[in-house]
């Protein structure tokens, strides 16, 4: 029973990681494709306040997944 529960948790975490990766890709595309008229400052703000924290979260999430897998 415990093995099945752990397996389900790992599957759910893997799904969450995939969603987080998709969010990062989508946001990176949005930031990259912002119109120059909007200005590079807004691109920088979006990258620093939205994209960078998501990337850091993914790195921590992957570390946690690696620890759980061992």
CORPE-V797253 format. One record per helix or strand. SS is the DSSP state (2 for helix, 1 for strand). FROM is the first residue (numbers start at 1). TO is the last residue. Records with the same first field share a line. If there is no record, write none. Layout:
# CORPE-V797253
SS->FROM-TO, FROM-TO
This chain:
# CORPE-V797253
2->2-32, 40-69
